[in-house]
Amino acid sequence: MIGGIWGSIAVGLFAAPTYLSASHVQAGYAGLFYSNGNLLASQLMGTVFVVGWVSVLMVPFFAILHYLGWLRADSLEEIVGLDVSYHGG
């Protein structure tokens, strides 16, 4: 997760105009170190949106799993060891 967030922010920081024009014909913005920072702002907004979207979808899902007791192994299996209970050895 942290690697993906850093990758998104790094594009907003280090995107060189020469490489952007090679891959995107109408690339209007470069990274913060080459331009004014509009690309960095876009990347940060996208990152915040994705983190928010995943949080809104997954928090209720994991809350339901926790309520049903499916989020953890049984206490006896934890004492014996998960390798023994799941893999037999």
N, CA, C and O atoms as a CHARMM CRD file, in Angstrom:
* protein
*
  356
    1    1 MET  N      0.81200  -1.18100   0.00000 PROA 1      0.00000
    2    1 MET  CA     0.00000   0.00000   0.00000 PROA 1      0.00000
    3    1 MET  C      0.86200   1.25500   0.00000 PROA 1      0.00000
    4    1 MET  O      0.61900   2.18200  -0.77300 PROA 1      0.00000
    5    2 ILE  N      1.86500   1.28300   0.86400 PROA 2      0.00000
    6    2 ILE  CA     2.70900   2.46800   0.95000 PROA 2      0.00000
    7    2 ILE  C      3.49800   2.65500  -0.34200 PROA 2      0.00000
    8    2 ILE  O      3.72600   3.78600  -0.77100 PROA 2      0.00000
    9    3 GLY  N      3.91500   1.55700  -0.96200 PROA 3      0.00000
   10    3 GLY  CA     4.63400   1.65700  -2.23300 PROA 3      0.00000
   11    3 GLY  C      3.76800   2.25400  -3.33300 PROA 3      0.00000
   12    3 GLY  O      4.25900   3.03500  -4.14800 PROA 3      0.00000
   13    4 GLY  N      2.51100   1.90600  -3.36600 PROA 4      0.00000
   14    4 GLY  CA     1.60700   2.47400  -4.36600 PROA 4      0.00000
   15    4 GLY  C      1.34100   3.95100  -4.14000 PROA 4      0.00000
   16    4 GLY  O      1.26800   4.73500  -5.08600 PROA 4      0.00000
   17    5 ILE  N      1.19600   4.32500  -2.86600 PROA 5      0.00000
   18    5 ILE  CA     0.99400   5.73700  -2.55500 PROA 5      0.00000
   19    5 ILE  C      2.23400   6.53000  -2.92700 PROA 5      0.00000
   20    5 ILE  O      2.13600   7.60300  -3.52300 PROA 5      0.00000
   21    6 TRP  N      3.41000   5.99900  -2.57400 PROA 6      0.00000
   22    6 TRP  CA     4.64700   6.70100  -2.92500 PROA 6      0.00000
   23    6 TRP  C      4.81200   6.78100  -4.44300 PROA 6      0.00000
   24    6 TRP  O      5.27000   7.80500  -4.94900 PROA 6      0.00000
   25    7 GLY  N      4.45800   5.74700  -5.16900 PROA 7      0.00000
   26    7 GLY  CA     4.55500   5.78100  -6.62200 PROA 7      0.00000
   27    7 GLY  C      3.67400   6.85200  -7.23100 PROA 7      0.00000
   28    7 GLY  O      4.07100   7.52600  -8.18100 PROA 7      0.00000
   29    8 SER  N      2.48600   7.00800  -6.69000 PROA 8      0.00000
   30    8 SER  CA     1.59200   8.03800  -7.20000 PROA 8      0.00000
   31    8 SER  C      2.12800   9.43100  -6.90000 PROA 8      0.00000
   32    8 SER  O      2.09200  10.31000  -7.76200 PROA 8      0.00000
   33    9 ILE  N      2.62100   9.63700  -5.68800 PROA 9      0.00000
   34    9 ILE  CA     3.15500  10.94300  -5.32900 PROA 9      0.00000
   35    9 ILE  C      4.45100  11.22900  -6.08300 PROA 9      0.00000
   36    9 ILE  O      4.70500  12.37000  -6.47100 PROA 9      0.00000
   37   10 ALA  N      5.27000  10.19900  -6.29200 PROA 10     0.00000
   38   10 ALA  CA     6.53100  10.39000  -7.00600 PROA 10     0.00000
   39   10 ALA  C      6.31100  10.83000  -8.44700 PROA 10     0.00000
   40   10 ALA  O      7.10800  11.60000  -8.98400 PROA 10     0.00000
   41   11 VAL  N      5.25400  10.36100  -9.07500 PROA 11     0.00000
   42   11 VAL  CA     4.93400  10.82900 -10.42500 PROA 11     0.00000
   43   11 VAL  C      4.65300  12.32000 -10.40200 PROA 11     0.00000
   44   11 VAL  O      5.08900  13.05400 -11.28800 PROA 11     0.00000
   45   12 GLY  N      3.93000  12.76500  -9.39500 PROA 12     0.00000
   46   12 GLY  CA     3.63600  14.19000  -9.27300 PROA 12     0.00000
   47   12 GLY  C      4.85300  15.03400  -8.96400 PROA 12     0.00000
   48   12 GLY  O      4.85800  16.23700  -9.22300 PROA 12     0.00000
   49   13 LEU  N      5.88000  14.41900  -8.41700 PROA 13     0.00000
   50   13 LEU  CA     7.10100  15.15300  -8.10000 PROA 13     0.00000
   51   13 LEU  C      8.12200  15.13000  -9.23700 PROA 13     0.00000
   52   13 LEU  O      8.68400  16.16700  -9.59000 PROA 13     0.00000
   53   14 PHE  N      8.36100  13.94900  -9.80800 PROA 14     0.00000
   54   14 PHE  CA     9.50400  13.74700 -10.68600 PROA 14     0.00000
   55   14 PHE  C      9.18100  13.57600 -12.16400 PROA 14     0.00000
   56   14 PHE  O     10.09800  13.30800 -12.94000 PROA 14     0.00000
   57   15 ALA  N      7.94300  13.71400 -12.59500 PROA 15     0.00000
   58   15 ALA  CA     7.58400  13.48800 -13.99900 PROA 15     0.00000
   59   15 ALA  C      8.24900  14.54800 -14.87900 PROA 15     0.00000
   60   15 ALA  O      7.94600  15.73700 -14.78100 PROA 15     0.00000
   61   16 ALA  N      9.15300  14.09600 -15.73200 PROA 16     0.00000
   62   16 ALA  CA     9.89300  15.00800 -16.61300 PROA 16     0.00000
   63   16 ALA  C      9.06500  15.30800 -17.85800 PROA 16     0.00000
   64   16 ALA  O      8.39300  14.41500 -18.37400 PROA 16     0.00000
   65   17 PRO  N      9.09900  16.53800 -18.34600 PROA 17     0.00000
   66   17 PRO  CA     8.29900  16.89300 -19.52500 PROA 17     0.00000
   67   17 PRO  C      8.69800  16.12900 -20.77500 PROA 17     0.00000
   68   17 PRO  O      7.84500  15.85300 -21.61800 PROA 17     0.00000
   69   18 THR  N      9.97300  15.77900 -20.92100 PROA 18     0.00000
   70   18 THR  CA    10.39900  15.04700 -22.12200 PROA 18     0.00000
   71   18 THR  C      9.78600  13.65500 -22.16200 PROA 18     0.00000
   72   18 THR  O      9.37100  13.18900 -23.22300 PROA 18     0.00000
   73   19 TYR  N      9.72600  12.98200 -21.00300 PROA 19     0.00000
   74   19 TYR  CA     9.13200  11.65200 -20.96700 PROA 19     0.00000
   75   19 TYR  C      7.61700  11.71200 -21.10400 PROA 19     0.00000
   76   19 TYR  O      7.01200  10.83100 -21.71600 PROA 19     0.00000
   77   20 LEU  N      7.00700  12.73900 -20.54100 PROA 20     0.00000
   78   20 LEU  CA     5.55800  12.87800 -20.67200 PROA 20     0.00000
   79   20 LEU  C      5.15300  13.14300 -22.11100 PROA 20     0.00000
   80   20 LEU  O      4.15200  12.60400 -22.58300 PROA 20     0.00000
   81   21 SER  N      5.92800  13.97900 -22.82200 PROA 21     0.00000
   82   21 SER  CA     5.57900  14.24900 -24.21100 PROA 21     0.00000
   83   21 SER  C      5.81700  13.03500 -25.10000 PROA 21     0.00000
   84   21 SER  O      5.19200  12.91900 -26.15500 PROA 21     0.00000
   85   22 ALA  N      6.69400  12.13900 -24.70500 PROA 22     0.00000
   86   22 ALA  CA     6.91500  10.91700 -25.48500 PROA 22     0.00000
   87   22 ALA  C      5.74900   9.94600 -25.35000 PROA 22     0.00000
   88   22 ALA  O      5.43000   9.21900 -26.29200 PROA 22     0.00000
   89   23 SER  N      5.11100   9.93200 -24.17300 PROA 23     0.00000
   90   23 SER  CA     4.02700   8.97300 -23.97600 PROA 23     0.00000
   91   23 SER  C      2.64200   9.59600 -24.14300 PROA 23     0.00000
   92   23 SER  O      1.69300   8.89900 -24.49900 PROA 23     0.00000
   93   24 HSD  N      2.51500  10.89300 -23.89000 PROA 24     0.00000
   94   24 HSD  CA     1.24000  11.59000 -24.01600 PROA 24     0.00000
   95   24 HSD  C      1.46100  12.82800 -24.88300 PROA 24     0.00000
   96   24 HSD  O      2.24000  13.71400 -24.53400 PROA 24     0.00000
   97   25 VAL  N      0.78200  12.87400 -25.98600 PROA 25     0.00000
   98   25 VAL  CA     1.00300  13.95400 -26.94200 PROA 25     0.00000
   99   25 VAL  C      0.61700  15.30500 -26.34500 PROA 25     0.00000
  100   25 VAL  O      1.32800  16.28900 -26.54800 PROA 25     0.00000
  101   26 GLN  N     -0.47500  15.36900 -25.62700 PROA 26     0.00000
  102   26 GLN  CA    -0.94600  16.64600 -25.09600 PROA 26     0.00000
  103   26 GLN  C     -0.74100  16.73200 -23.58000 PROA 26     0.00000
  104   26 GLN  O     -1.62900  17.18400 -22.85600 PROA 26     0.00000
  105   27 ALA  N      0.41100  16.30500 -23.11000 PROA 27     0.00000
  106   27 ALA  CA     0.70100  16.38500 -21.67800 PROA 27     0.00000
  107   27 ALA  C      0.95500  17.83500 -21.30700 PROA 27     0.00000
  108   27 ALA  O      1.96000  18.41700 -21.71600 PROA 27     0.00000
  109   28 GLY  N      0.06000  18.41600 -20.54100 PROA 28     0.00000
  110   28 GLY  CA     0.16500  19.82800 -20.22000 PROA 28     0.00000
  111   28 GLY  C      0.95400  20.12600 -18.96400 PROA 28     0.00000
  112   28 GLY  O      1.42600  21.25000 -18.79000 PROA 28     0.00000
  113   29 TYR  N      1.11100  19.14700 -18.08200 PROA 29     0.00000
  114   29 TYR  CA     1.75200  19.40000 -16.80500 PROA 29     0.00000
  115   29 TYR  C      2.86900  18.40400 -16.58000 PROA 29     0.00000
  116   29 TYR  O      2.78700  17.25000 -17.00100 PROA 29     0.00000
  117   30 ALA  N      3.89900  18.85800 -15.92100 PROA 30     0.00000
  118   30 ALA  CA     5.00100  17.98500 -15.52200 PROA 30     0.00000
  119   30 ALA  C      5.02600  17.93300 -13.99900 PROA 30     0.00000
  120   30 ALA  O      4.16700  18.51700 -13.33800 PROA 30     0.00000
  121   31 GLY  N      6.01700  17.23000 -13.44300 PROA 31     0.00000
  122   31 GLY  CA     6.13800  17.11500 -12.00300 PROA 31     0.00000
  123   31 GLY  C      6.48100  18.44000 -11.33800 PROA 31     0.00000
  124   31 GLY  O      6.77400  19.42800 -12.01200 PROA 31     0.00000
  125   32 LEU  N      6.44200  18.45200 -10.02500 PROA 32     0.00000
  126   32 LEU  CA     6.66400  19.66400  -9.25200 PROA 32     0.00000
  127   32 LEU  C      8.05800  20.23800  -9.48300 PROA 32     0.00000
  128   32 LEU  O      8.22700  21.45700  -9.49000 PROA 32     0.00000
  129   33 PHE  N      9.04200  19.39100  -9.66900 PROA 33     0.00000
  130   33 PHE  CA    10.40200  19.85900  -9.87100 PROA 33     0.00000
  131   33 PHE  C     10.63000  20.43600 -11.26900 PROA 33     0.00000
  132   33 PHE  O     11.66100  21.06300 -11.51100 PROA 33     0.00000
  133   34 TYR  N      9.69200  20.23500 -12.18600 PROA 34     0.00000
  134   34 TYR  CA     9.81400  20.74100 -13.54900 PROA 34     0.00000
  135   34 TYR  C      8.73800  21.76400 -13.90400 PROA 34     0.00000
  136   34 TYR  O      8.86000  22.46100 -14.91100 PROA 34     0.00000
  137   35 SER  N      7.70200  21.86100 -13.10300 PROA 35     0.00000
  138   35 SER  CA     6.56400  22.70900 -13.45300 PROA 35     0.00000
  139   35 SER  C      5.96100  23.31300 -12.18700 PROA 35     0.00000
  140   35 SER  O      6.65400  23.46000 -11.18000 PROA 35     0.00000
  141   36 ASN  N      4.70000  23.65600 -12.22900 PROA 36     0.00000
  142   36 ASN  CA     4.06500  24.40100 -11.15000 PROA 36     0.00000
  143   36 ASN  C      3.40600  23.54500 -10.06800 PROA 36     0.00000
  144   36 ASN  O      3.02400  24.10000  -9.03700 PROA 36     0.00000
  145   37 GLY  N      3.25400  22.28100 -10.22800 PROA 37     0.00000
  146   37 GLY  CA     2.68000  21.43300  -9.18800 PROA 37     0.00000
  147   37 GLY  C      1.25300  21.00000  -9.41400 PROA 37     0.00000
  148   37 GLY  O      0.65200  20.39300  -8.52800 PROA 37     0.00000
  149   38 ASN  N      0.68800  21.29400 -10.58000 PROA 38     0.00000
  150   38 ASN  CA    -0.68800  20.84900 -10.84600 PROA 38     0.00000
  151   38 ASN  C     -0.78300  19.32000 -10.91900 PROA 38     0.00000
  152   38 ASN  O     -1.77100  18.72700 -10.48800 PROA 38     0.00000
  153   39 LEU  N      0.25000  18.70100 -11.46600 PROA 39     0.00000
  154   39 LEU  CA     0.24800  17.23600 -11.55300 PROA 39     0.00000
  155   39 LEU  C      0.33300  16.62700 -10.15600 PROA 39     0.00000
  156   39 LEU  O     -0.33500  15.63500  -9.86600 PROA 39     0.00000
  157   40 LEU  N      1.14900  17.21900  -9.29900 PROA 40     0.00000
  158   40 LEU  CA     1.24200  16.71900  -7.91800 PROA 40     0.00000
  159   40 LEU  C     -0.10300  16.85900  -7.21400 PROA 40     0.00000
  160   40 LEU  O     -0.51600  15.94400  -6.50100 PROA 40     0.00000
  161   41 ALA  N     -0.78700  17.96900  -7.39400 PROA 41     0.00000
  162   41 ALA  CA    -2.10200  18.15900  -6.77600 PROA 41     0.00000
  163   41 ALA  C     -3.09400  17.11800  -7.28800 PROA 41     0.00000
  164   41 ALA  O     -3.89700  16.58900  -6.52000 PROA 41     0.00000
  165   42 SER  N     -3.03500  16.82800  -8.57700 PROA 42     0.00000
  166   42 SER  CA    -3.93200  15.81200  -9.14900 PROA 42     0.00000
  167   42 SER  C     -3.62000  14.43200  -8.58800 PROA 42     0.00000
  168   42 SER  O     -4.52800  13.66600  -8.26500 PROA 42     0.00000
  169   43 GLN  N     -2.33900  14.11800  -8.47500 PROA 43     0.00000
  170   43 GLN  CA    -1.94500  12.81700  -7.94000 PROA 43     0.00000
  171   43 GLN  C     -2.35600  12.68600  -6.47000 PROA 43     0.00000
  172   43 GLN  O     -2.80900  11.62200  -6.04800 PROA 43     0.00000
  173   44 LEU  N     -2.20100  13.75000  -5.69600 PROA 44     0.00000
  174   44 LEU  CA    -2.59900  13.70100  -4.28700 PROA 44     0.00000
  175   44 LEU  C     -4.11300  13.55200  -4.14200 PROA 44     0.00000
  176   44 LEU  O     -4.58400  12.80400  -3.28500 PROA 44     0.00000
  177   45 MET  N     -4.87100  14.25700  -4.97300 PROA 45     0.00000
  178   45 MET  CA    -6.33200  14.12300  -4.92000 PROA 45     0.00000
  179   45 MET  C     -6.76000  12.70900  -5.30400 PROA 45     0.00000
  180   45 MET  O     -7.66600  12.14600  -4.68900 PROA 45     0.00000
  181   46 GLY  N     -6.11700  12.13800  -6.31000 PROA 46     0.00000
  182   46 GLY  CA    -6.43400  10.76900  -6.69800 PROA 46     0.00000
  183   46 GLY  C     -6.08800   9.76800  -5.61000 PROA 46     0.00000
  184   46 GLY  O     -6.84300   8.82600  -5.36700 PROA 46     0.00000
  185   47 THR  N     -4.95600   9.96500  -4.95700 PROA 47     0.00000
  186   47 THR  CA    -4.54800   9.07300  -3.87500 PROA 47     0.00000
  187   47 THR  C     -5.51000   9.16400  -2.70100 PROA 47     0.00000
  188   47 THR  O     -5.89200   8.14000  -2.13400 PROA 47     0.00000
  189   48 VAL  N     -5.90400  10.36800  -2.33100 PROA 48     0.00000
  190   48 VAL  CA    -6.85600  10.55000  -1.23500 PROA 48     0.00000
  191   48 VAL  C     -8.20200   9.92200  -1.59700 PROA 48     0.00000
  192   48 VAL  O     -8.84600   9.30900  -0.74600 PROA 48     0.00000
  193   49 PHE  N     -8.62800  10.06900  -2.84200 PROA 49     0.00000
  194   49 PHE  CA    -9.88500   9.46600  -3.27500 PROA 49     0.00000
  195   49 PHE  C     -9.82900   7.94500  -3.16600 PROA 49     0.00000
  196   49 PHE  O    -10.76600   7.32600  -2.66100 PROA 49     0.00000
  197   50 VAL  N     -8.74000   7.34000  -3.63400 PROA 50     0.00000
  198   50 VAL  CA    -8.63700   5.87300  -3.60100 PROA 50     0.00000
  199   50 VAL  C     -8.59000   5.37000  -2.16200 PROA 50     0.00000
  200   50 VAL  O     -9.25100   4.38300  -1.83700 PROA 50     0.00000
  201   51 VAL  N     -7.83300   6.02100  -1.30300 PROA 51     0.00000
  202   51 VAL  CA    -7.77600   5.60800   0.10700 PROA 51     0.00000
  203   51 VAL  C     -9.16100   5.75600   0.74800 PROA 51     0.00000
  204   51 VAL  O     -9.58900   4.88000   1.50000 PROA 51     0.00000
  205   52 GLY  N     -9.84900   6.83300   0.46200 PROA 52     0.00000
  206   52 GLY  CA   -11.19500   7.01800   0.99400 PROA 52     0.00000
  207   52 GLY  C    -12.18200   5.98800   0.47200 PROA 52     0.00000
  208   52 GLY  O    -12.99800   5.45800   1.22700 PROA 52     0.00000
  209   53 TRP  N    -12.10400   5.70600  -0.81800 PROA 53     0.00000
  210   53 TRP  CA   -13.01200   4.73100  -1.44300 PROA 53     0.00000
  211   53 TRP  C    -12.80600   3.34500  -0.84000 PROA 53     0.00000
  212   53 TRP  O    -13.77400   2.66200  -0.50700 PROA 53     0.00000
  213   54 VAL  N    -11.56800   2.93400  -0.70200 PROA 54     0.00000
  214   54 VAL  CA   -11.28100   1.61800  -0.13700 PROA 54     0.00000
  215   54 VAL  C    -11.71300   1.56600   1.32700 PROA 54     0.00000
  216   54 VAL  O    -12.23800   0.55000   1.78200 PROA 54     0.00000
  217   55 SER  N    -11.49700   2.63900   2.05700 PROA 55     0.00000
  218   55 SER  CA   -11.90900   2.66700   3.46500 PROA 55     0.00000
  219   55 SER  C    -13.41700   2.56700   3.60100 PROA 55     0.00000
  220   55 SER  O    -13.91300   1.81700   4.44200 PROA 55     0.00000
  221   56 VAL  N    -14.15200   3.30800   2.78900 PROA 56     0.00000
  222   56 VAL  CA   -15.62000   3.27900   2.85700 PROA 56     0.00000
  223   56 VAL  C    -16.14900   1.88900   2.51300 PROA 56     0.00000
  224   56 VAL  O    -17.13400   1.44200   3.10000 PROA 56     0.00000
  225   57 LEU  N    -15.51500   1.20800   1.58000 PROA 57     0.00000
  226   57 LEU  CA   -15.99700  -0.11700   1.19700 PROA 57     0.00000
  227   57 LEU  C    -15.54300  -1.22100   2.13900 PROA 57     0.00000
  228   57 LEU  O    -16.30300  -2.15700   2.38900 PROA 57     0.00000
  229   58 MET  N    -14.33100  -1.14000   2.66600 PROA 58     0.00000
  230   58 MET  CA   -13.76900  -2.25400   3.42100 PROA 58     0.00000
  231   58 MET  C    -14.03900  -2.20600   4.91300 PROA 58     0.00000
  232   58 MET  O    -14.09000  -3.26000   5.54700 PROA 58     0.00000
  233   59 VAL  N    -14.21700  -1.02700   5.50600 PROA 59     0.00000
  234   59 VAL  CA   -14.47500  -0.96800   6.94800 PROA 59     0.00000
  235   59 VAL  C    -15.77500  -1.69300   7.30800 PROA 59     0.00000
  236   59 VAL  O    -15.77000  -2.47200   8.26100 PROA 59     0.00000
  237   60 PRO  N    -16.87700  -1.48000   6.60300 PROA 60     0.00000
  238   60 PRO  CA   -18.07500  -2.26700   6.93800 PROA 60     0.00000
  239   60 PRO  C    -17.90000  -3.76600   6.69300 PROA 60     0.00000
  240   60 PRO  O    -18.41700  -4.58800   7.45000 PROA 60     0.00000
  241   61 PHE  N    -17.17400  -4.11500   5.64100 PROA 61     0.00000
  242   61 PHE  CA   -16.92800  -5.52900   5.33300 PROA 61     0.00000
  243   61 PHE  C    -16.17500  -6.20600   6.47000 PROA 61     0.00000
  244   61 PHE  O    -16.56900  -7.27800   6.93000 PROA 61     0.00000
  245   62 PHE  N    -15.07900  -5.57400   6.92800 PROA 62     0.00000
  246   62 PHE  CA   -14.31200  -6.17200   8.01900 PROA 62     0.00000
  247   62 PHE  C    -15.05800  -6.09300   9.34800 PROA 62     0.00000
  248   62 PHE  O    -14.84900  -6.94400  10.21300 PROA 62     0.00000
  249   63 ALA  N    -15.91300  -5.10700   9.53200 PROA 63     0.00000
  250   63 ALA  CA   -16.73400  -5.04600  10.74600 PROA 63     0.00000
  251   63 ALA  C    -17.71600  -6.21600  10.78800 PROA 63     0.00000
  252   63 ALA  O    -17.93700  -6.80300  11.84800 PROA 63     0.00000
  253   64 ILE  N    -18.29700  -6.55300   9.65500 PROA 64     0.00000
  254   64 ILE  CA   -19.20500  -7.70600   9.58600 PROA 64     0.00000
  255   64 ILE  C    -18.43900  -8.99200   9.85400 PROA 64     0.00000
  256   64 ILE  O    -18.91500  -9.85000  10.59800 PROA 64     0.00000
  257   65 LEU  N    -17.25000  -9.13900   9.25300 PROA 65     0.00000
  258   65 LEU  CA   -16.43900 -10.33500   9.51000 PROA 65     0.00000
  259   65 LEU  C    -16.06600 -10.44100  10.98300 PROA 65     0.00000
  260   65 LEU  O    -16.08500 -11.53200  11.55300 PROA 65     0.00000
  261   66 HSD  N    -15.72700  -9.31600  11.59900 PROA 66     0.00000
  262   66 HSD  CA   -15.38400  -9.32300  13.01600 PROA 66     0.00000
  263   66 HSD  C    -16.59900  -9.70000  13.86700 PROA 66     0.00000
  264   66 HSD  O    -16.47300 -10.46800  14.82100 PROA 66     0.00000
  265   67 TYR  N    -17.75900  -9.17100  13.53100 PROA 67     0.00000
  266   67 TYR  CA   -18.98100  -9.47200  14.27100 PROA 67     0.00000
  267   67 TYR  C    -19.32700 -10.95900  14.16700 PROA 67     0.00000
  268   67 TYR  O    -19.75600 -11.56400  15.15000 PROA 67     0.00000
  269   68 LEU  N    -19.14500 -11.54900  12.99100 PROA 68     0.00000
  270   68 LEU  CA   -19.45400 -12.96500  12.79100 PROA 68     0.00000
  271   68 LEU  C    -18.37900 -13.88900  13.35800 PROA 68     0.00000
  272   68 LEU  O    -18.59300 -15.09600  13.47300 PROA 68     0.00000
  273   69 GLY  N    -17.23200 -13.32900  13.70900 PROA 69     0.00000
  274   69 GLY  CA   -16.15700 -14.14200  14.26600 PROA 69     0.00000
  275   69 GLY  C    -15.31000 -14.83500  13.22600 PROA 69     0.00000
  276   69 GLY  O    -14.59500 -15.78200  13.55300 PROA 69     0.00000
  277   70 TRP  N    -15.36600 -14.39900  11.99900 PROA 70     0.00000
  278   70 TRP  CA   -14.61500 -15.03100  10.91800 PROA 70     0.00000
  279   70 TRP  C    -13.26500 -14.36100  10.66300 PROA 70     0.00000
  280   70 TRP  O    -12.52500 -14.76100   9.76400 PROA 70     0.00000
  281   71 LEU  N    -12.95500 -13.35800  11.44700 PROA 71     0.00000
  282   71 LEU  CA   -11.72900 -12.60700  11.20000 PROA 71     0.00000
  283   71 LEU  C    -10.51800 -13.23900  11.87400 PROA 71     0.00000
  284   71 LEU  O     -9.38800 -13.00800  11.44300 PROA 71     0.00000
  285   72 ARG  N    -10.72900 -14.02600  12.91600 PROA 72     0.00000
  286   72 ARG  CA    -9.63700 -14.65400  13.64400 PROA 72     0.00000
  287   72 ARG  C     -9.82400 -16.15000  13.66600 PROA 72     0.00000
  288   72 ARG  O    -10.91700 -16.67000  13.44200 PROA 72     0.00000
  289   73 ALA  N     -8.71900 -16.83300  13.94500 PROA 73     0.00000
  290   73 ALA  CA    -8.78200 -18.27600  14.14700 PROA 73     0.00000
  291   73 ALA  C     -9.32200 -18.54500  15.55300 PROA 73     0.00000
  292   73 ALA  O     -9.32900 -17.65300  16.40200 PROA 73     0.00000
  293   74 ASP  N     -9.76500 -19.75700  15.79000 PROA 74     0.00000
  294   74 ASP  CA   -10.23900 -20.12600  17.11600 PROA 74     0.00000
  295   74 ASP  C     -9.10000 -20.04200  18.12100 PROA 74     0.00000
  296   74 ASP  O     -7.93000 -20.16700  17.75900 PROA 74     0.00000
  297   75 SER  N     -9.45400 -19.82500  19.39700 PROA 75     0.00000
  298   75 SER  CA    -8.42300 -19.68600  20.42700 PROA 75     0.00000
  299   75 SER  C     -7.64100 -20.97900  20.61900 PROA 75     0.00000
  300   75 SER  O     -6.44200 -20.93000  20.89300 PROA 75     0.00000
  301   76 LEU  N     -8.28700 -22.13100  20.48100 PROA 76     0.00000
  302   76 LEU  CA    -7.57200 -23.40200  20.59600 PROA 76     0.00000
  303   76 LEU  C     -6.57900 -23.57100  19.45300 PROA 76     0.00000
  304   76 LEU  O     -5.46000 -24.04000  19.66100 PROA 76     0.00000
  305   77 GLU  N     -6.98200 -23.19400  18.26700 PROA 77     0.00000
  306   77 GLU  CA    -6.06100 -23.27300  17.12900 PROA 77     0.00000
  307   77 GLU  C     -4.88200 -22.32000  17.30000 PROA 77     0.00000
  308   77 GLU  O     -3.77400 -22.62500  16.86100 PROA 77     0.00000
  309   78 GLU  N     -5.10700 -21.17700  17.93000 PROA 78     0.00000
  310   78 GLU  CA    -4.00100 -20.26200  18.18500 PROA 78     0.00000
  311   78 GLU  C     -3.01400 -20.84900  19.18200 PROA 78     0.00000
  312   78 GLU  O     -1.80500 -20.67400  19.03800 PROA 78     0.00000
  313   79 ILE  N     -3.52600 -21.54500  20.19300 PROA 79     0.00000
  314   79 ILE  CA    -2.64900 -22.15000  21.19600 PROA 79     0.00000
  315   79 ILE  C     -1.85300 -23.29700  20.59200 PROA 79     0.00000
  316   79 ILE  O     -0.64100 -23.38100  20.79000 PROA 79     0.00000
  317   80 VAL  N     -2.52400 -24.18500  19.85600 PROA 80     0.00000
  318   80 VAL  CA    -1.85700 -25.33300  19.25300 PROA 80     0.00000
  319   80 VAL  C     -0.90400 -24.88000  18.16200 PROA 80     0.00000
  320   80 VAL  O      0.18300 -25.43700  18.00700 PROA 80     0.00000
  321   81 GLY  N     -1.30400 -23.89100  17.42400 PROA 81     0.00000
  322   81 GLY  CA    -0.50000 -23.40200  16.30800 PROA 81     0.00000
  323   81 GLY  C     -1.27700 -23.55300  15.02400 PROA 81     0.00000
  324   81 GLY  O     -1.89600 -24.59000  14.78400 PROA 81     0.00000
  325   82 LEU  N     -1.25000 -22.53700  14.20500 PROA 82     0.00000
  326   82 LEU  CA    -2.02400 -22.56200  12.97100 PROA 82     0.00000
  327   82 LEU  C     -1.44900 -23.52800  11.95200 PROA 82     0.00000
  328   82 LEU  O     -2.18900 -24.05800  11.12300 PROA 82     0.00000
  329   83 ASP  N     -0.15200 -23.76800  11.99700 PROA 83     0.00000
  330   83 ASP  CA     0.43000 -24.72000  11.05700 PROA 83     0.00000
  331   83 ASP  C     -0.12200 -26.12100  11.30100 PROA 83     0.00000
  332   83 ASP  O     -0.43100 -26.84400  10.35400 PROA 83     0.00000
  333   84 VAL  N     -0.24700 -26.50400  12.57500 PROA 84     0.00000
  334   84 VAL  CA    -0.75900 -27.83600  12.89300 PROA 84     0.00000
  335   84 VAL  C     -2.22300 -27.94400  12.51900 PROA 84     0.00000
  336   84 VAL  O     -2.64600 -28.94500  11.94100 PROA 84     0.00000
  337   85 SER  N     -2.99800 -26.92600  12.84400 PROA 85     0.00000
  338   85 SER  CA    -4.44400 -27.03100  12.60600 PROA 85     0.00000
  339   85 SER  C     -4.81600 -26.91200  11.13300 PROA 85     0.00000
  340   85 SER  O     -5.78400 -27.53300  10.69200 PROA 85     0.00000
  341   86 TYR  N     -4.06200 -26.12300  10.36400 PROA 86     0.00000
  342   86 TYR  CA    -4.41700 -25.93200   8.95900 PROA 86     0.00000
  343   86 TYR  C     -3.63500 -26.83600   8.00300 PROA 86     0.00000
  344   86 TYR  O     -4.16600 -27.25400   6.97500 PROA 86     0.00000
  345   87 HSD  N     -2.39900 -27.13500   8.33100 PROA 87     0.00000
  346   87 HSD  CA    -1.54600 -27.86500   7.38600 PROA 87     0.00000
  347   87 HSD  C     -1.16100 -29.24500   7.87900 PROA 87     0.00000
  348   87 HSD  O     -0.58800 -30.03300   7.12600 PROA 87     0.00000
  349   88 GLY  N     -1.46700 -29.55200   9.13800 PROA 88     0.00000
  350   88 GLY  CA    -1.17800 -30.87300   9.65700 PROA 88     0.00000
  351   88 GLY  C      0.27700 -31.07500  10.04100 PROA 88     0.00000
  352   88 GLY  O      0.70700 -32.22200  10.16200 PROA 88     0.00000
  353   89 GLY  N      1.03400 -30.04900  10.23400 PROA 89     0.00000
  354   89 GLY  CA     2.43800 -30.28600  10.61200 PROA 89     0.00000
  355   89 GLY  C      3.20300 -29.12800  10.93600 PROA 89     0.00000
  356   89 GLY  O      4.38500 -29.23900  11.26300 PROA 89     0.00000
